[in-house]
């Protein structure tokens, strides 16, 4: 299959399915428990209808925004995703380079397989580091100091993962991260010889940001779920978030906020933005779809916080709906991992070209020349809450 034969994110998804071993693709696709929230994130956008405006000058449309102190060429952030070496040997650096070339912000996960410094060297573009509150506060402080030294523009604290979600799909398949080869998975791996060859010749799977010191050094040999349950601090509170915001001293995002009350409290602890997210349906099954939380949160916080919607985005139209409801920007993870696994950096570049085209076309058809001018008046009234 070639990129020229792809026309949307679903095409990339199907290509990704053909490239990855079934166990790895299942890990990418899966959610928690019955995976209701996973599907709900996708379906929720269908409840919102556009109200197009006509006879307006849309000869030139602009996608440019400013968020987290960064000027972006379009209202997109690439969400933090753990362990990209699972999906392609070019790893996080390839995604960061593609993001830089298209003027969007790249987010690096604590559980990445490329280090803070490697990504900084690969891309001068805007970057955000996603961090957890570890039991070892010294490790958290070290990560923050490394981000500052490497020139990252923003810090993002994930707050919806005090424990690992119940990924039953992975339990059935025997998936672990790092991946293991056993008799149950042998047939699936043998059907993907290109992936296996790259895995053997260029292994590169380690949690690069945690490999330097104890207890982080143990993470190299530890499964991701074991690391989360043993090293993340379940007792962390709003006071700890305030400590981290103060330690960082720059644009600071809380990722995993769904309640308006929590969004208001985020302001008090020093957050400049929140990522409205349910972790892609991978943590608590039954959680609200992020798109449905935008309006009540915007009404609660006014203009005191930047709002980023993360979850279920598969079209440029989804981004436009989120912005019309009151979001400042959108983020996604699985779509660019489909692209990465399909064709490395070229695949991610193709995806970002696609999103830019869809967003430009959508704005023109809506009758809105500036993406920053989107509002509820571009949505049909019966869909508003």
C-alpha positions in Angstrom: 0.0 0.0 0.0 1.2 3.5 -0.8 0.4 6.9 0.8 -1.0 8.0 -2.5 -3.8 5.3 -2.0 -4.7 6.8 1.4 -7.4 9.4 1.7 -8.2 9.6 5.4 -7.1 8.4 8.8 -9.1 5.2 8.5 -7.0 4.3 5.5 -3.9 4.9 7.6 -5.3 2.7 10.3 -5.8 -0.2 7.9 -2.3 0.2 6.6 -1.0 0.2 10.2 -3.0 -3.0 10.9 -1.1 -4.6 8.0 2.3 -3.4 9.1 2.1 -4.2 12.9 2.0 -7.7 14.6 -1.6 -8.3 15.8 -0.5 -8.1 19.4 1.1 -4.7 18.9 -1.8 -3.3 16.9 -4.2 -4.6 19.5 -2.3 -2.6 22.1 -2.5 0.5 20.0 -6.3 0.1 19.4 -7.3 -1.1 22.9 -9.1 0.6 25.8 -10.1 -0.2 29.3 -12.7 -2.8 30.4 -15.5 -3.1 27.8 -14.0 -0.3 25.7 -17.2 1.7 25.8 -15.4 5.0 26.4 -13.0 4.2 23.5 -16.0 4.1 21.1 -17.9 6.9 22.8 -15.0 9.3 22.2 -15.4 8.7 18.4 -19.2 8.7 18.4 -19.7 11.9 20.4 -18.7 14.2 17.6 -21.7 13.0 15.6 -24.0 14.8 18.0 -22.8 18.2 16.9 -23.9 19.7 13.6 -22.5 22.7 11.7 -24.5 25.8 10.9 -22.7 27.1 7.8 -22.6 30.9 7.0 -22.7 32.0 3.4 -21.5 34.8 1.1 -18.5 35.6 3.3 -15.0 36.1 1.8 -13.1 32.9 2.3 -10.5 33.3 -0.5 -7.9 33.1 2.2 -8.3 31.2 5.4 -5.9 31.1 8.4 -5.3 28.2 10.7 -2.7 30.0 12.9 -3.1 30.1 16.6 -1.1 30.9 19.7 -1.2 28.5 22.6 1.2 27.6 25.5 3.3 30.5 24.5 3.9 29.0 21.0 2.8 30.2 17.6 1.3 27.2 15.7 0.5 26.9 12.0 -2.7 25.0 12.8 -4.6 24.2 16.0 -3.1 20.8 16.6 -0.9 19.2 19.2 0.5 15.7 19.0 -0.4 14.0 22.3 2.2 12.2 24.4 2.3 8.5 23.5 4.5 6.0 25.4 6.9 3.6 23.7 6.8 4.6 20.1 9.6 2.1 19.3 6.8 -0.4 19.4 5.4 1.0 16.2 8.4 2.1 14.1 12.1 2.1 14.4 12.3 5.9 13.8 10.6 6.4 17.1 9.7 9.8 18.7 12.4 11.8 16.8 10.6 11.1 13.5 7.3 12.5 14.9 9.0 15.5 16.4 10.6 16.4 13.0 7.3 16.0 11.2 5.6 18.2 13.7 8.3 20.9 13.4 7.9 20.9 9.6 4.2 21.5 9.9 4.3 24.0 12.7 2.5 22.0 15.3 3.5 21.1 18.9 5.0 17.7 19.7 4.5 16.2 23.2 7.0 13.7 24.6 6.0 11.1 27.1 7.9 10.3 30.2 7.6 6.7 29.0 9.1 7.5 25.7 11.7 5.4 23.9 13.7 8.5 22.9 15.2 10.8 25.5 14.3 14.4 26.2 17.7 15.4 24.8 17.5 13.3 21.7 14.2 14.8 20.7 15.4 18.3 21.4 18.4 17.7 19.1 16.2 16.2 16.4 13.7 19.1 16.3 14.0 22.8 17.1 10.2 23.1 16.9 7.8 23.7 19.8 7.8 20.8 22.3 6.0 19.9 25.5 7.1 17.2 28.0 4.5 15.0 29.8 5.4 14.1 33.3 3.9 12.1 36.2 4.3 12.6 39.9 6.6 9.9 41.0 7.0 8.7 44.5 10.6 9.7 44.1 10.1 13.5 43.8 13.8 13.8 43.0 13.2 11.9 39.8 10.4 14.3 38.9 12.6 17.3 39.6 15.4 15.8 37.5 13.0 15.4 34.5 11.8 19.0 34.9 15.4 20.3 35.0 16.3 18.3 31.9 13.3 19.7 30.0 14.3 23.3 30.9 17.9 22.7 29.9 16.7 21.2 26.6 14.5 24.1 25.7 11.0 22.6 26.0 8.3 25.2 25.9 5.7 23.6 28.2 5.2 21.0 30.9 2.2 18.7 31.1 1.2 16.7 34.2 -1.0 13.7 33.6 -3.6 13.5 36.4 -5.8 10.6 35.3 -3.4 7.7 35.8 -2.8 7.1 39.5 -3.0 3.4 38.6 -2.8 1.6 35.3 -6.2 1.0 33.5 -7.6 -2.5 33.1 -6.6 -3.4 29.5 -8.4 -6.7 29.0 -7.6 -6.9 25.3 -3.9 -6.9 26.2 -4.5 -9.6 28.9 -6.1 -11.8 26.3 -3.4 -11.3 23.8 -0.5 -11.6 26.3 0.8 -8.1 25.3 3.4 -6.6 27.5 5.4 -3.4 27.1 8.3 -4.0 26.4 7.0 -6.7 24.0 7.8 -10.3 24.5 7.9 -13.2 22.1 6.1 -16.4 23.1 4.3 -19.3 21.5 1.0 -17.5 21.5 2.3 -14.6 19.5 4.8 -16.4 17.3 2.5 -16.8 14.3 1.4 -13.1 14.4 5.0 -11.9 14.5 6.0 -14.2 11.6 3.3 -12.6 9.5 5.1 -9.3 9.9 8.7 -10.1 9.0 9.7 -6.5 8.3 8.7 -5.4 11.8 10.5 -8.4 13.4 13.7 -7.7 11.4 13.7 -4.1 12.5 13.0 -5.2 16.1 16.0 -7.5 16.0 18.4 -5.3 14.1 17.5 -2.0 15.8 16.0 -3.0 19.1 16.0 0.4 20.9 13.2 -0.4 23.3 13.9 1.2 26.6 12.2 3.9 28.6 14.9 6.4 27.7 14.0 9.1 30.2 14.0 6.7 33.1 17.1 4.8 32.4 19.6 7.0 34.2 19.0 6.5 37.9 17.2 4.4 40.5 14.4 3.6 40.6 14.2 4.7 37.0 17.0 2.3 35.9 14.8 -0.6 36.9 12.2 0.6 34.4 14.3 -0.9 31.5 13.4 -4.4 32.7 10.0 -3.6 34.1 6.6 -3.8 32.4 4.9 -0.4 31.9 1.9 -1.4 34.0 4.2 -2.6 36.8 6.2 0.6 36.7 3.0 2.7 36.9 1.6 0.8 39.8 4.9 0.7 41.7 6.4 4.2 41.0 3.6 6.7 40.4 2.4 8.4 43.6 -1.3 7.6 44.2 -1.3 10.0 47.2 -0.6 13.1 45.0 -2.9 16.0 45.5 -3.6 19.5 44.2 -0.8 20.7 46.5 1.7 18.5 44.5 0.4 20.0 41.2 0.9 23.5 42.6 4.5 22.5 43.6 5.2 21.2 40.1 3.7 24.3 38.5 5.9 26.5 40.6 9.0 24.4 40.0 8.5 24.6 36.2 7.5 28.3 36.1 6.3 28.3 32.5 3.2 27.2 30.5 1.8 24.3 32.6 -0.9 21.8 31.5 -3.0 19.4 33.5 -3.9 16.5 31.3 -6.9 14.3 32.1 -9.4 17.0 33.4 -13.1 16.3 32.7 -15.0 18.2 35.4 -15.6 21.9 35.4 -14.9 22.1 39.2 -11.4 20.6 38.6 -10.8 23.0 35.8 -11.5 25.9 38.1 -9.2 24.4 40.7 -6.5 24.0 38.1 -6.3 27.8 37.8 -5.7 28.1 41.6 -2.7 25.7 41.4 -1.0 27.6 38.6 -2.1 25.7 35.5 -2.2 27.8 32.3 -4.1 25.2 30.3 -5.9 21.9 30.7 -6.1 19.0 28.3 -9.7 17.7 28.4 -9.0 14.0 28.1 -10.0 10.5 29.3 -6.6 9.0 28.2 -8.0 7.8 25.0 -10.5 5.5 26.8 -7.6 3.6 28.3 -8.1 4.4 32.0 -11.7 4.6 33.4 -14.3 3.0 31.2 -17.5 5.0 31.3 -15.8 8.4 31.4 -17.4 11.3 29.6 -16.3 12.1 26.0 -13.9 15.1 26.0 -15.9 16.9 23.3 -19.0 16.9 25.6 -17.0 18.5 28.4 -15.8 21.6 26.5 -18.8 23.8 26.9 -19.4 23.4 30.7 -15.7 23.9 31.3 -15.4 27.0 29.2 -18.5 28.4 30.9 -16.8 27.7 34.3 -13.4 29.1 33.6 -14.1 31.9 31.1 -10.8 32.9 29.4 -8.7 32.1 32.5 -7.4 28.8 31.0 -6.5 27.5 27.5 -8.5 24.4 26.7 -7.1 21.5 24.7 -9.4 18.7 23.6 -7.8 15.3 23.4 -9.8 12.2 22.3 -11.7 10.8 19.4 -10.4 13.2 16.7 -10.3 11.5 13.3 -11.2 14.4 11.0 -10.5 18.1 10.5 -14.2 18.6 11.1 -13.9 17.2 14.6 -11.3 19.9 15.4 -13.5 22.6 14.1 -16.5 21.4 16.2 -14.3 21.4 19.3 -13.1 24.9 18.6 -16.6 26.2 18.0 -17.6 24.8 21.3 -14.9 26.8 23.1 -11.7 24.9 22.8 -8.4 26.7 21.9 -6.7 23.7 20.3 -7.0 19.9 19.8 -4.7 17.0 20.3 -4.6 13.4 19.1 -2.4 10.3 19.6 -3.6 7.2 17.8 -3.9 8.9 14.3 -0.3 9.9 14.1 0.8 6.5 15.5 -1.2 4.9 12.6 0.8 7.2 10.3 4.1 6.4 12.0 3.7 2.7 11.8 2.5 2.9 8.2 5.5 4.8 6.9 7.6 6.5 9.6 8.2 10.2 9.4 6.8 10.4 5.8 3.5 8.9 7.1 3.2 11.5 9.9 4.0 14.3 7.4 1.3 13.0 5.1 -1.2 12.9 8.0 -0.4 16.5 8.9 -0.8 17.6 5.3 -4.2 15.8 5.3 -5.3 17.6 8.5 -4.3 21.0 7.1 -6.2 20.4 3.9 -9.3 19.2 5.8 -9.2 22.2 8.2 -8.7 24.7 5.4 -11.5 23.2 3.4 -13.8 23.0 6.4 -13.2 26.7 7.4 -14.1 27.8 3.8 -17.2 25.7 3.7 -18.3 27.0 7.1 -17.8 30.6 6.0 -15.2 31.4 8.6 -11.9 32.8 7.3 -10.0 32.7 10.6 -9.9 29.6 12.8 -9.7 31.9 15.9 -13.2 33.3 15.0 -15.0 29.9 15.4 -17.8 30.0 17.9 -21.1 28.5 18.8 -22.8 30.4 16.0 -21.2 27.9 13.6 -23.0 25.0 15.3 -26.7 24.2 14.9 -28.6 25.3 18.0 -30.2 22.0 18.9 -26.8 20.4 19.4 -25.7 23.0 22.1 -25.8 22.1 25.7 
